[in-house]
Every structure is written in C-alpha cells, then in structure tokens.
Amino acid sequence: MSRIILLASFFTSFMPLWISILFIEFKSIYESEENICTEISMIIVIILINLISLIAILVWIKSAEYRATEEMVLEEVEEEKSISAEYLLSYILPLFAFDFTRWDSVVLFAVFFVTLMYISVRHNYMSINIIFELMNYSLYSCVLRNEDGNSKSRKMIISKVNLLLHRGQIVQVNNINNAYSLIGNNSIENDLIL
C-alpha cells in the first residue's frame, strides 16, 4: 500500500476529532474579537488535509476494487463490531486534552500527532476509519486459504459485501498490507468450494 493512502487513511480515521476541532475553532471565532490567526489556520489546514485525504481514498478504493491481487477461499468469517468504539476511546478521546484555540497547545498536539502518524506509517498500520463505515464498508476477521489448500492466513477484510453470507466461496482479494485486505463488490464468485 502506498504511503499516501496510509497517510490519507490515518488522517481521515480521526474525522470525529477534526469535526470537533472545527466546531471549537468556529465557536472561538464567533465569541472572540481578539487575534484569531490560530483558529483560521487550524480551520484551513484541517479542511485541506481532509479534503485531499478523502479524494485519495475514494480514488484508491475505486481502483482497488477492480484490481484484485489474488484469489482465495473464504473459510471462516466473523464481523468485527467492537473495534470502532475501542478506537475512538483509545486514540481520539485523549486528544481532546489540547486547547486548539491556543498556538502553543496546537504545537504540542502537532508533536504528538506527527509522532503517532510516523509510527503508523512506518509500520504500515491501517487505522479503523469512519469514512469506510459511512461508505457501507464493514470489517471482518477472516481465515483465507489459497485454492489448492496449501496455505491459510488470517486477515482483516474491508468489504461492502456481507461476507457472512459467502463462507466457502472464492473471493478476489486486494491486499492492503500484511493484516488487512479489501474485497470489492464484484470480487466474489458464486461457486461454493468447501
């Protein structure tokens, strides 16, 4: 997976935080007649980065859905339901400790955020992402095996298709990284391979 998509996914995975910060910044501008450079700068940066990230993700998903890297048999499937709430509690809520209307607090936030971003991109980590949820993608924990049955692997699959209904079928998988893959709408064959 390209670093651009990893960065785009990382930024958009913090969408609840960005929306909250935008609310805080607009509220601060409305209530204050003092120097509002920090607020205006934050608004511009947040909107630009997220707009670019959203466009990159949408283009990547459209191209990835039609470019499968391998065919596998979907052996075991379990939908992941608690991972989004855990992500919000672990990563996003602690970031509300920063005061985004003060430039020194924004700098401290940037140091923390850039460090987290560097670690995520360096280790090819794909974050849970509200954007995928809004586009009707779900996350599944699956055991996949190649068609000849020689090897099995456990992966997290991002898919619009309800994979619980397709256990035992051949799927065309687009590998994102070692742990995550994407299955597009047209990536499931109707033949049952048990």
C-alpha positions in Angstrom: 0.0 0.0 0.0 1.3 3.4 -0.8 2.3 5.8 1.9 -0.1 8.4 0.5 -3.0 6.1 1.1 -1.7 5.2 4.6 -1.4 8.9 5.4 -4.9 9.6 4.0 -6.4 6.7 5.9 -4.6 7.9 9.1 -5.9 11.5 8.8 -9.5 10.5 8.0 -9.6 8.0 10.8 -9.5 11.0 13.1 -12.6 12.5 11.5 -14.6 12.8 14.7 -11.7 14.8 16.2 -11.4 17.1 13.2 -15.1 17.8 13.2 -14.9 18.6 17.0 -11.9 20.9 16.4 -13.6 22.7 13.6 -16.6 23.3 15.9 -14.3 24.6 18.7 -12.5 26.9 16.2 -15.7 28.4 14.7 -17.1 28.9 18.2 -13.9 30.7 19.2 -14.0 32.9 16.2 -17.7 33.7 16.8 -17.2 34.5 20.5 -13.9 36.4 20.3 -12.8 39.6 18.6 -9.2 39.1 19.6 -6.4 37.6 17.4 -7.9 34.6 15.6 -5.0 33.6 13.5 -4.6 30.2 15.2 -8.3 29.4 14.7 -8.3 30.4 11.0 -5.0 28.5 10.4 -6.4 25.3 12.0 -9.6 25.5 10.0 -7.7 25.9 6.7 -5.2 23.1 7.5 -7.9 20.6 8.7 -10.2 21.2 5.7 -7.4 21.0 3.1 -5.7 17.9 4.5 -9.0 16.0 5.0 -10.3 17.0 1.5 -7.1 15.8 -0.1 -7.2 12.6 2.0 -10.8 11.9 1.1 -10.1 12.3 -2.6 -7.1 10.0 -2.3 -9.1 7.3 -0.5 -12.0 7.4 -2.9 -9.8 7.2 -6.0 -7.8 4.3 -4.3 -11.0 2.4 -3.4 -12.4 2.6 -6.9 -9.2 1.4 -8.5 -8.5 -1.3 -5.8 -12.0 -2.9 -6.1 -11.2 -3.8 -9.7 -7.6 -4.8 -9.2 -7.5 -8.0 -7.0 -4.1 -9.4 -6.3 -5.1 -13.0 -5.5 -7.9 -15.4 -5.3 -8.6 -17.1 -2.0 -11.3 -19.2 -0.4 -13.2 -17.6 2.4 -13.0 -20.3 5.1 -14.0 -18.5 8.4 -15.8 -15.2 8.7 -16.6 -13.1 11.8 -17.8 -9.5 11.7 -15.8 -7.1 13.9 -18.2 -4.9 15.8 -16.4 -3.5 18.9 -13.2 -2.3 17.2 -14.6 1.1 16.2 -15.6 2.0 19.8 -12.3 0.8 21.1 -10.5 3.0 18.5 -12.5 6.1 19.5 -11.8 5.6 23.2 -8.1 4.7 22.7 -7.0 7.2 20.1 -9.4 10.1 19.6 -10.8 11.0 23.1 -7.3 11.6 24.7 -6.6 14.2 22.0 -9.3 16.4 23.4 -6.9 17.4 26.2 -5.4 20.0 23.9 -6.8 23.6 23.7 -7.0 24.1 19.9 -7.5 27.9 20.3 -4.0 28.5 21.6 -1.0 28.2 19.3 1.3 26.6 22.0 -1.3 23.8 22.6 -1.6 23.3 18.8 2.2 22.9 18.6 2.1 20.3 21.4 -0.8 18.5 19.6 1.2 18.5 16.4 4.2 16.9 18.0 2.0 14.2 19.5 0.1 13.7 16.3 3.1 13.6 14.0 4.8 11.0 16.2 1.7 8.8 16.1 1.5 9.3 12.3 5.1 8.4 11.8 4.8 5.2 13.8 1.6 4.2 12.0 3.0 4.8 8.5 6.4 3.3 9.3 4.7 0.0 10.5 2.2 0.0 7.6 -0.7 0.2 10.1 -4.2 0.8 8.7 -6.5 2.6 11.1 -10.2 1.9 11.6 -11.9 4.6 9.6 -15.3 6.2 10.0 -15.1 7.1 6.3 -15.2 3.3 5.4 -18.2 2.9 7.7 -20.0 5.8 6.1 -19.4 4.2 2.6 -21.1 1.0 3.9 -17.9 -1.0 4.3 -17.7 -3.4 7.2 -14.7 -5.0 8.8 -14.4 -8.8 9.0 -11.9 -11.1 10.7 -11.4 -14.0 8.2 -9.4 -17.1 7.6 -8.5 -17.4 3.9 -6.8 -20.3 2.1 -5.4 -20.5 -1.4 -7.5 -22.5 -3.9 -5.2 -25.6 -3.7 -5.5 -25.6 0.1 -1.8 -25.4 0.8 -1.7 -22.3 2.9 -4.0 -20.4 5.2 -3.9 -16.9 6.6 -5.9 -14.8 9.0 -6.7 -11.3 7.7 -9.0 -8.3 8.5 -11.1 -7.8 5.4 -12.8 -4.5 4.5 -15.8 -5.2 2.3 -19.2 -3.7 1.3 -20.4 -7.3 0.7 -21.8 -9.1 3.7 -19.1 -11.8 3.9 -21.0 -13.8 6.5 -23.2 -15.0 3.6 -20.2 -16.0 1.4 -18.4 -18.5 3.6 -16.7 -21.2 1.5 -16.7 -19.1 -1.7 -13.8 -17.9 -3.8 -13.0 -14.2 -3.3 -10.7 -11.9 -5.1 -8.6 -10.2 -2.5 -6.7 -6.9 -2.8 -4.0 -6.9 -0.1 -3.6 -3.6 1.7 -0.8 -4.8 4.0 0.0 -8.0 5.9 -3.0 -7.7 8.1 -5.7 -6.0 6.0 -7.3 -6.7 2.6 -10.1 -5.2 0.6 -12.8 -7.2 -1.2 -14.8 -5.3 -3.8 -18.4 -5.7 -4.9 -17.6 -7.9 -7.9 -14.9 -9.9 -6.2 -17.0 -13.0 -5.1 -17.6 -16.0 -7.2 -20.8 -17.9 -6.8 -19.2 -21.3 -6.7 -19.1 -22.9 -3.3 -15.8 -24.5 -2.6 -15.9 -26.2 0.9 
